[in-house]
Amino acid sequence: MKPTPHLEKLNATLANDKLPGADRPRIEAAIERYRNWIAAMSKVDGPPDVALPALVSHLDEYKRVVDLDLIFDSPEDFLYRQKGQLKLDNSIIEEFLPWLLAPPVCTDLPNHFTTGPTTCYSAIYFEGSMRDERPGAGIKLRTKDQDFAISRRLFIRASHNVDFSKSASLEANIGYVATEIKTNLDKTMFQEACATARDLRMAVPGARYFLMCEWLDMTPVSTAPTDIEEVLILRKGKRLAANVRKNFSSYAGRLEVRDNFDEHLRAHPFRPEVFKRWLDHIVALLTDEDPIEDDVLNNGYF
């Protein structure tokens, strides 16, 4: 069962007391379009090089419906001004990524991994002291919400006793691949992602951290000195200029520049090759094997 974070955001918005009355039927219509989107992706078949572009095409079509028809064209300003809180737009990609890690696109991911938004382990610490007799020395876990992760459930038990009597038990998700998703990537977001990637790699040294964005809103910098594996720009485009975006906060302003926004979306669709690059990184991790001593000695390196 694939996670449905976007559907949850749609339902939460519909149940929001602050939702203007004019937007209620528009959210209901969006939920119906969501069901059609899922049904269309469920019918995609064929080899990976056919299935992946087809899925991305369905993503592009549905994302445009939400971005333009639902949010941008709303006669009220609530949906646009509350985008960051409602997360109707960026939760679409969160829901989409697991489709690329399932047949017919990918058949390599073992069943014991889960994919989608989750909370992952980031550190372990102990609250106990010399006078504290709590089980497991007061073991605690620190966690971090990930927009998308390939993770596996882990159960931890700690005790001062060799037979594990008077123990404390905890559960966690170990994230092996994490992907943070941004609509517009600016320098501040990039720096925050660098810190998150560092924390992840310290907690799970074999993990990989990717940063995805629709639009670039900064001067590109090298990821080499960071713990970010790669930054992926899904639309291969930059954000609209500030002199256009300043009109977006009001309905009248949006009407004035609607053609500009529509043309920008059409000129920069989601690119299948960028999603494939992300997927190729993951498949490479799945096929990595521990070095064999005889091979290492024959080659002279590892």
N, C-alpha and C positions, 0 to 999 in steps of 0.2 A: 504494500500500500504506500503510494507516494504521499509526501506531506502536502498540505494545502494552505500555506501561509497567506496566499493572496485571497483565497476565498474567505478565510477567517477575517481579513481586513475589510472585505466588502460587507460581510455580515455585521461586523462591529460598527462600521460606518452607518449602516442602515438602522442599527439600534441606538445610535448616538442621539441624545436628546437635542443637541445643538444643530443637527442637520436641518437645513431649511426645507420647508415643505415642497418647494419647487424641485429640489434635488432628490426627493424620495423616489418618485417613479423613475428617475434617471438611474439611480443606484440599482433599483429592481431590474431595469432593462439591462444594466451592465452585468448583473448576476446571470441573467439568461445568456448573454453573449459569452460570459465565462464558460458556461456549460457547453456551448457550441465549440469554443476553443479547445477544451479538453477532449470533446468527442472527436474533433478533427485530428488532434495529435494522436489519439488512440488508434486511428485508422492508418497512420503512416506505416509503411512497410518497405521492404527491399533491402539492398546492401547498405552498409553504413554511409558510403559516399553519396547515396541517393536520399537516405532517411534523414541525415543530419541537415542538409539544406532545406528539406521539406519542413522539418520541425522549426527551423529558424524563420522560415517564411510565415508560418502560422503565428510564431511569436511576434514578428514584426507587425503583422496585420492587427493582432489583438492589442498590442501595446499602443498602437496608434489610436485605436478606439478609445482606450482609457485616457491617454494623454490629451488627445484633441477633442473627441466627441463628448467625453464625460467631464473631464476637469476643465479644459480650456474654454469650452463652449457653454459652460454653466452660466446662467443668467445671474447667479449669486456668486459671491467671492469666497465663500466658505471652503469649498473643495480645493481651490488653488492656494489660498493663504494657509491652510492647514495641511498641506502636502507632507511636510516633515513629520507631523504627528500621526496622520492617518495612514501613511505609507501604502497608499493604493497603487502607486506607480512602481517603486523599486521592489515591492514584494512579488511582482510578476516574474522577475528574473530569478528570485529565490525559489519560486515554485517551478520554474522552467528547468533549471540545471539538473535536477535528478532525472529528467527525461533523457538527457544525453548519456547517463550512466546506466541505462537499462536497454535491453533489446528493443529495436533492432540495431541501435547505434553502437552500444557497448555490451559485450557478453563476458568481459573478463573480471568484473567485480564480484568477489565472493559474497555469498548470502549473509555472512555474519557481520558485514559492514552495513551501516545505515547512512543515508544521504539526506541532506536538507538542513534547514536552520536548526540549530541545537545549542545547548550550553556545554562547553568543553572544559576539561580539567586544565588549570594553569599553574597551580602550586599546591604543595602540601605543607602544613605547619601543625605545631602542637601547642595547645593552650595550657598544658600542665605545668606544674612547678614542683619543687622539692617536697612541699607539704601537701601537694595535690594527689589524691588517690583515685582520681577518676579513671575508668577503663581506657586503655589505649593511649594514656598520657594526654587525653584531650585532643585527639587527632581531628583535624579539620581540613577541608579542601577549599581552595579558592578556585572559582570558575569564571569563564568569560563567554558571553553570548557571541556566537558566530553566525553571520548571515547564511553561510553554507559551509557544511563540513562533511567529510567522509570520516566517520567515527565508528568506534566499537565500544560496547559497554564493558566496564571494568568494575570488579567488586574487590574492595580492600578491607582487610581485617587487621587490627593492631592490638597487641596485648603485651604486658610485662611478663607473662608466663609462657613457658615453652609449649604448653599444651593448649594455648590460646583460651584458657579460662579467663573470665572477666575481661572480655575483649570488646572492642568497639568496631562496628562495621559501617562502611560507607560505600556509596555507588558513584560512579563518574563515567563520563564519556571521554574517551581518549581520541582527540582529533588528529588524524594523520595528514589530512589535506584540509586547509581552511581557505575560504574565499570571501573577502569583504567586497560588498557591492555598493557602488556609489553612482548616483545619477550624474553629478558633475564633480570631477576631481580637481581640487585646488591644492595649493602648497600646504595649507594647514592640515587638510585631510591626509595628505601623503605623509606628513611627519607623524601624525597620530597612528597611521597604519604601520609605519616603521617600528614604533614602540610596541604595538600589538604583536607584530611579527616576531620581534625579539623575545617577548614574553612567551610566545608559543614555542619557539625553537629552544628556549631554555627549559621549558617543561617537557617537551617531547623533541629531542634533538633530530630525530628522523622525519619530523613533520615538514610540510611545505605550505607556504602561505602565498596566496595570490591576491592581487588587487584588481578588481574589475570596475570599469566605469563606462557609461554611455558616451559622455562628452568629456573632453579634456579642457580644463580651465586653468592651466598652469604651464610654465615652460618645462619641457621634459628634462629629467635628471637621471643619472645612472642609478640603477638599483644594486649595482655591484657591492658597494660598501654597506648595504642594508641586509636584513634577513627576509626581504620580500623576494620571492622567486621571480615574479614577473608582473608588470602592470599591463593589463589587457584593455584596449580601447574598443569597445564592442561595435561602435558605429564609425570608427575611423574618422571622427570629426571633432571640431572644437565647438564650444558652447556659443550660442548666439551672442552678438555684441550687446554690451550693457545698454546702449541707447535704444535697442529694441526691447530688451527684457524689462525696462523700467515701466512699460505699459501693461505688463502682465497682471498686476495686482488688482486691477479693476475690470469689470465687464466691458465697459466702453473702450478701455485701452486695448483689451484683448481683441475686440472686434476690429479695431483699427489695424492691428498687425497680424491678424489671423493668417492671411496668405503667406506672410514671411515665415511664420512658424510651420505651417503646413508644407511649404516648399523645403524648408530645412529638414524636416522629418523624411520627406520623400527622397531628398538628395543624399541622405545618410542612413540607409536602412541598416539593420543589424547584419553583420558580416559573418557568414558561416565559417570562413577560414580562421577567424579569431577564436570562435568557440572550438573549432577543431584543434587549434594550437593548445588551448587549455586542456582539452581532452587527451591530446597526445602526451602532454606532460604526465597526466595521471596514469595512462596506460604504460608509460615507461617506468613509473614507480612500481606498478603491479608486476612488471616482468623483470625487475631488478633481482639479481641473485647474489648470494654471498660468495665472495671469491673462493675458488678452489686452490688449495696450496700448490698442487703440481702445476696448474696453469700459471699461477703467479710466478713460480720459479722459472718456468719456461719463458714467460714474457719479460721477466725482470722488473715488473712494476705491479702495483695494485692501488 
